[in-house]
Amino acid sequence: MKFLLYKHSTCLPKPGYIFVFLIVFVLILIIYIVDILDVTATVTQPADMYSNFCKLKPLSPEEALEEHLVLESIAWPKTPPLPSPLSLNNTSDPAHSTFTILPRKRGEQWYIGDKLEVMIKMYDFQGYPKKSGGDVLLARLHNLTLGAGAAGHITDYLNGTYSAVFSLLWEGSAQVQVILVHPSEAVTELRRMNKEEPDRIFFKSQFRSSLFTRTTTCNVCLRPTEQPVCNYTDLHTGEPWFCYKPTNLSCNARISNYNGGYKKNLTTMEKCSFQILGVNMKVSIPASGPASVTILPKQKGQSEVSSSSGESKPSGYYYQGVWRALDGSTVQQFNTSSAITQCLKGKVVHMYGDSTMRQWFEYLNASLPDLKEFNLHSPKSIGPLMALDYANNIFVTHRAHGPPLRTVNVPSMELHYIANELDNVVGGSNTVVVFGIWAHFDNFPIEFYIRRLMSIRRAVVRLLSRAPGTVVVIRTGNPKSFTPSGAFVNSDWYTFQRLKALRAVFKGFNVHLVDAWEMVLAHHLPHNMHPQPPIIKNMINVLLSYICPQKVG
């Protein structure tokens, strides 16, 4: 019996084991509670988000006035509603529409420096003239043999009639091309979607603790639900960003961010079918007569480019495949690696933005044999990327802009806002700052983009105040290819509106623009979000000419 009692007692945990077990249990419980509680991040939806789930924070009176003026300057004409039921019949049809080259006012011959005006008349699919404006049109003048091209300036007369004006800039033949990007009815839908469905592209973040891994949806603005929200609004710039709070995890447990996808509801897909590639989207409009003119050498005393009061002047044009500026500056040609190296010698070049900005980093990295990229084991799509030419003291970096950013899974701590990055740049005569931010903002209200630009501009002003010799260059957006469904997140109309906003926000400031919009539009190569190498080479020449205005090498 004693033996049995002894054996039975060995099956019971000793007091010391019980104590250790209780300690471990308490520690796990503490970790669990800490994961649930959040002492630093806001987990409730901002009050004004319930009345309008994408309502942005109030601005100061000065900022509100500027935003209003910018919106006025980029205002698009009123556009007709989508037909119900959906039908092409009464909408703009490029096949029925025409353009006509207007005769020269003084005689029949055209000379370098003249203005060529083209009248565009829009008709619907039934052959009736349109009575309202708002169609999205692009126009260019080109000569493939000469490697020449220039963008035209479109004027909307709000009655179905438009004009395109071109500067005649080279001797020889010049062919007119007019493209319908979107019928005006499609603009109505593009506007509606940015107002009512700005979250049609959504993002995800992963949260992790010692016990759990959760994934939730994130965005600039979230639709109100019963689920609490983590507020990741940047404390310095005020840039908004929110994620639904994961169950049983802290807002501080966020570890990554990535593109969640595109919400494709039935209504949207039906309306996408209203636009047909090759029928009424990105389609050339035929000429009603001659589509080309012959340009003679400029007459004595005539300037290369004349400009009427209030008329937009092109930023440049191509001739023999080379971009030539029209602002009085000279675009130097950096055709060899030694020429580029000589220009960048002793320079620090910081690049910020989207993948179109990363193209420039990659171009320099591939063009300069002595520029060696460091492997920082960071995602290529977001960076940071870094390259050094030790012998010539050239240092080039690239980092993606902060959210929204449609990209692969990246650590959330690597999401940096451009304004914050600029505040950490010392600057000086050997420092170049380049940024391009546009491609990831199309599906959000334009006000959100304007505010991002204003935030960056404030940082630029601070940088130039402490280091006036710093060179600041901005790459604009450009026309691109897209599918009918893709048009509702990547439309050229969205890009063009943001281009106009960028010009307005930075007008009068000591920054340089690389007009990627005109450089892509004027070129004979197809439109692409990531332009082909010949266009990138010309963009880099413009960039380097800002850095080294005097010819080097």
N, C-alpha and C positions, 0 to 999 in steps of 0.2 A: 504493500500500500504506500509506503514511503517512497518506493521507487516510482510508482505511478504519479504521485503528487509532484515529485521532482521533475519527471519528464514533462508533465503538464505545465509546470511553472516556466520552463525554458521556452515555451511557445509564446509567452506574453512579452510585449516590448518592455525593455528596461526603462526606468525613469529618464535616463539620459537621452535615449532615442526619442522619447515622447517630446522632450524639450526641444531637440533639434528639429523635429517634424513641425512643431508649433511655430518655431522661428521662421522656417522656410515658408510655411503657409502664410504667415503674416507678411513676409516680404513680397510674396506673389500677390497678395491682396492689395498691398500698397501700390505695386506697379500697375495693377489693374485699375485702381482708383485714379492714379495719376494719368493713365491713358485716357480715361473717360473725361476727367476734368480738364479744362483748358483755362489757364490763368493769364495767358498773354494775347490770344487771338480772339477777336469778336466772333461770336457764333450765332448772332441773330441777324436777320435781314434788316438793312437800313429802312427806316420808317417810310421814306419817300419812294422806296422800290415797290411798294404794294400797289400804289395807284397807277404806276407805269413802270413795268418791270425793267425797262432800260432807261429810266430817267437818270440823267447825270447830275452830279452835285452842282449846287449854285456857284456862279462865278462872281468875282468882284465886279463893281459897276464898269470899271475900265475894261476888264477882260470880256464882259458880256457885250459891251459896245463893239469891241473889235471883232468878236465872233459874229455879231449881227452884220457888220460891214463886209466881212469875208463871205458870209452866206449870200448877201445881196450881190456881191461881185461875181459869184459863180452860179447865180440862179439860172435854172434851165427853164425854157418856155413851158407853159401849161400843155399837157399832153392829153389826148382823148383816152377814155377808158377802154379796157379790153372788150371786144364785142361779146354779147351773151345771146345765144350759145356761141362758143368759140368758132370763129370763121375768119378766113383770110380776106373775104370779099371786099370789105371796106377799108382795109389796111394798106399801108404803103407797099407798093410792088416795084422793085428795081427794074424788072423787065419792061413794064409800061412807062416808067419814068425816063426822063432824058436830060442830057446837059447840052448846052449850046455855047460855043466860043463866040463872044461878042466882038464885033469888028472894032479895030483900033479907031480912036476918035479922030486922029489926024493922019489920014492916008491909010494905005493897005499894008504897009510893011511894019514888021516888028523889029525892035532894036534892044540890045542889052540895056537894062535899066528901066525898060517899060514895065507897066503892070498889065497882066493878062487877066481879063475877067470872064468868068464862065457862069452862065445862068443855068440853074438846076430847077426842073419842074417835076414835082412828085405826083404820081397817079396811083390809084388803088388797083386791086386785082381785076376789077371790072372795067378799067380804063377811064374812070372818072377822075378829074383833078382833085387832089387833096386841098382842103380848105383851112387846115391848121398846120402849125409847125411842130418842132420837137423831134424830128427824125435825127438819128445820129449818123453823120456823114463824115467821111475822110476824103481828102483830095491831095493828089500829088502830081507833079510835073516831072517827066523823066526821059532819059535817053540812054538806053542800055549800052549802045555801042560806045558812047562817050563816058560811061560810068557816072552819069550825072543824074541828080535828082533833088527836088525841093518840095517841101510841104506847102499846101495852100491854106489860106485862112477862110473859114466858112462864116457866112452871115445868114442868119435865119430871119426871114421877113414875116414869119408867123402866119402865112397864108398858103402854105404848100410850095412856096418859091424860095429858093436859096441862091446865094452866089458864092463862088470860090474865087479868090484873088491870088495870083501868083506873081512873084518877082521874076523877071526874065534875066537869067544870070550867066548863061553860056551861049556861045555862038553855035548855030546849027539847028537841028530838029529838036522839038520838045513835044512829047506826047502827054495828053491830059488823061488822068484816071480819077474817077469819082466812085467811091465805095459806100454803099448803104451798110452800116454796121448793125443798126437796129431800127425797125420802124418805130414811129413815135408811140404807138400803142404798147410796145414792149417796155419803153421807159416808164410808163405808168406802173407796170408790174414790178420793175426793178426798184422803183421808189417805194412801192407798198411793202415789198419784202424786207427792205432795210429798216422800215418803220415797225412792221409787225413781226418779222421773223429774223431778227439780227442774230439769233442763236441757232440758225440753220446749220452753221458749222459749229461743232462743239468740241470741247477738249476734255481730257481726263487727267486726273492726278491719282497717284498711288500713295497710300498711307500705310505705314508699317510700325509695329511695336514688337516687343518681345513675344507677344502672344498672337497678334492678329496682323493680317494684311487686307486692306480694303481698297477699292477703287471707286471714285465718285466723279461726277460731271463738274466741269469748271467753265467759266466764261467771264466776259466783261460784265455781263448782267445775267442773272438767273431768274427763271420764273418762280414766283412765290409758291412754296409748298409747306407742308407741316414739318418738313425736314429742316433742321437748323443749318445755317450757312457760316462758313469760315470766310472772314474778310481779310484778304491779302492786299488791300490797297496800299500802295507804296507810300510810306510816311513822308518821304522827301518830295517826290514829284506829284503825289496825289493820284497816280494812275490806278484806276479801279481793277480789281481782279477778285473773283469769288469762286469758292468750291462748296458743294454740298458737304456738310460735315459727316464723316463716316461714323457708323454706329460703333460705340465702345472705343473710339479712338480720339485722340486730341488733334486739334488743328495743327499743332506743332509737329505732328508725326508725318507730315507730307514729305515725300522724298523725290517724286518725279512728276513730269508733265509730258503729255503727248497729244497728238491730234486724235480726237475721238471719232470723227467721221462727219457725215453730212446727212441731215434729216431730210428724207425724201418722202414727203407726204403726197397723197394722191392728187390733191388740188394743184400743188406745185408742179408735179410731173405733167399734168394735163396742160397747164399753162406753158410749160417748157415746150410742149409739142406745137405750140402756136408759132414758134420760130423754127425755121428749117434751114440748116446749113446748105448754102448753094441756091436757095430759093429767095429768102428774105433776110438773111443774116450774113454779113461779110460778103456781099455780092456787088460786082461792078455794075454801074448804071451806064447804058449805051449812050453814044453821042447822036444827036439829031442831024449832024452835019459833019464837017471835018473834026477830027479829034486831036489834031496836031497843028503846030505852027512852025515856021522857019524864022529863026532869030538871026539878025544881022549884027555886025560889030557895033558897039555903042557909038552914038554920034558925038561929035566934038562938044566938049563942055558938059556932057550928060554924066551924072553920077551912076555908079554901078547899081545902086538900089535907091529908088525914090520912095518916099513914104508920105502918104496923105495924112492929114490931121486925124487922130483917133484911130488910125489903121494899124493893125498888128503887123509887126515886122518879123520876118523869119529869123531864127537864131543862126542859121547857116545853110549850107547846101553841099552836095557832093559834086565833085568833078574829077574824072579819072579815078574814081573810087576813093578819093580823099576828101575828108570833111573840111570845109572852109568856113570860118566864122564870119558873121556879118556885123559884129559889134565893134569893129575897129581893131580887134586883137588878131594876132597871127597864131594859127595852130601849127606848131612846130611838128616836124616828122621825126619820130624816134624809131627808125627802121632797124636798128641794131641793138643788141644787148649792151654794147659798150656805151651807146648814146643814152639809153635808159639808166644805166649804172652811173654815168657821169652826172645826170640830172639829180638822181636820188642820193648821191654820195653825201654821207654825213647826216642823212635825214631819218627821222622817225615818222612812220606813216601808220596812223591808226584808222582802221576801217570798221564801220558799224552798220548793221542793217540785215537785210534778208539775203536770199541766195543769189539775187542779181548783183549784190555787192560782193558776195564771196567770189563771184566770177572774176572780178578784178584782182582779188588776192591770188587766185589760181593762175590768172594770166601772167602776173608779175613773177610768180613762183616758177612758172614754166619757161618764161622768157629769159630769166637771169640765171645762168649756170652756177654762179657763185652765191646765189641766195638759197640758203639751205633751211628747209622747214624742220622745226623741232616736232618730235612726236610727243605731244602732251597727253596722249591717250584720252582726248576729249572727242565727243561726237563731231564729225565733220560738218553736220548740218547746223551746228550751233556754236562750236568753238569752245574755248578760245583757240585760235590758230596763230602761229607765230613763226616767223622766218627771219634769218639773220645772214647778212653778208659781212663777216667779221673784218675782212681786209678793207672794205670800202665803207665800213661803219653805217650800214643800212639795216634798219630794223622795221619790219612790217608786221602788223597784227590784224586780226579780224575777229569780231565777236558779233553774234546775232543780237538783234534788238529784243527787248522784253516782250511779254505776251501782249496781244495774241500772236501766236507763232505756230503755224501748222508744221509740225516736225515729228521726228521719231521720239521715242522715249528718252528723255534727258533729265539729269538731276535738276530739281527745282532751284537749287542754289546757284545754278549756272544761268538763270534767267535774269539778265541785267538790263535795266532801262538805259537808253542812250544818254539821257540827261545826267544820270548818276555817273556814268562812265566819263563824260566830259568834265564833270567836276573834279575828277581825279587826274586829269591831264595837266601837267605843268605848263606845257605850251612853249612857244618861242619861235624864232625865225627858222629853226631847223625841224619844226614840228608841222606835220600835215594831218588834218582831221578830215576824213571822208565818210559820208553816211548816205544811205539810201533806204527809205522806209515807206513802203506803199503796198506791196503785193498781198499782205495779210490783213488789210483793213477794208477790203472792198465790201464785205457783207455787213459792216457795222454802220450806224448812223454817221454821216459826215462830220457831225459835231465832235464825235469821239476822236476822229483823226485830226481835226483842227486843234483840239486841246493837246493832243500828243505833240503836234508841231510847235505849239506855243511853249510847251514845257521844254522842248529841245532848244528852241530859240533863246529862252532865258538862260539856259546853260551855255549856249554859244556866246551870248553877250558877256556873261561872267568870264568865260575863257578869254575872249578878246580884250576884256578890261585888264586882266592881270598879265596877259601875254599878247600884245597887239600884233606881233609879227607872225602869229600862227596863221597858216593858210587853211581855210575851211571851204570844202567843196561838197556840193550836194548832187547826187544822182537822182534824176526824176524817174517816174514810171514810164512805161512804153507800151505801145499796142502789142497784143499777143493773140495767139490762136486759142480758140475755145470751142467746145461743143454746145449744142442748144441747152442741155442741162447745166453745163459748166458756166454758161453765160450768166447764170443767176448768182454766181459767186465770184466770177473772174471777168466780168464784162469790161470792154474798153470804155464804156460810158462811165463806170465807176472810177476807172483809172484816170480818165480825162478830168473828171470833177475834182479828184484829189490833186492832180497836177495843178489845176487852177488855184486850189486852196493853198498849196505849197508856195506857189509864186506870190500869192497875196501876203502870206504870213511872213515871208523872208524878203519882201520888197523893201529896198532901201538899206538893207543891212550888208555888212562887209563880208559877204559870202559869194562863192562862185557856183554857177549851175552848169552841170553837164546835161544838156537837153536830150535825154535819151528818147523822149517822145518823138521829136522831129528826126532824130538820127535813125530811128527804126522806120518811121513812116516814109521818109524820103528815099530809103534804100530799096533796091530791087529784090532783096532777099525776103522770104516770107516772114510775117510777123511771128514773133516768138517771145515768150516771157524771158527766156534766156537767149538773147540775140547771138547769132552765129559769129565766129571769130573775126571776119572782116569788119563787122560793126564794132565789136569789142575793141579791136585794135585802134579804131578811130576814136572811141571813147577814151581810151588810155592816153592817146596823143593829146586830147583836149585836157585831161587831168594833168599830164606832165607839163603842158604849156602854161597852166596856172602856176605850177610849182617853179618852173624855169621859163619865164617869159622871154628871156634872151636865149638865142640859139646856143646850144652846147655841143661840144665835140667837133 
